[in-house]
């Protein structure tokens, strides 16, 4: 797992907290922001985007991952996720993050910017199903 300084952690949390202001959440009013740092040093933010057809809603974490992947990134160092109450990534987001490495640092913070939990993708998703299980 990558070692981040306290300043680096807080910078990611602050970016995620700022991003969540742009969330489109007319139904739940549950704003989520994410900031994903790649091993190349770039940072991609994401917000949750809700839809009246609820199953098509997209989480902030996956938006950040998909933005990074669409720009050619495949190696991630850390992701910060911020909600008002320090909520944890859903199972779908955990699975998508696992696709790119179980060692990615996960920082979960509340709306005041306070770090609530620091773990890894592997810590969030023990016994994860990964590309290696497909026996390429």
Secondary structure, DSSP 8 states (H G I E B T S, - for coil): -----HHHHHHHHHHHHHHGGG-B-TTT----EEEEEETTS-EEEEE-B--SSGGG-B-HHHHHHHHHHHTT---EEEEEEE-TT-----HHHHHHHHTT-TT-EEEEE-TTS-EEEEEEHHHHSTT---GGGG--
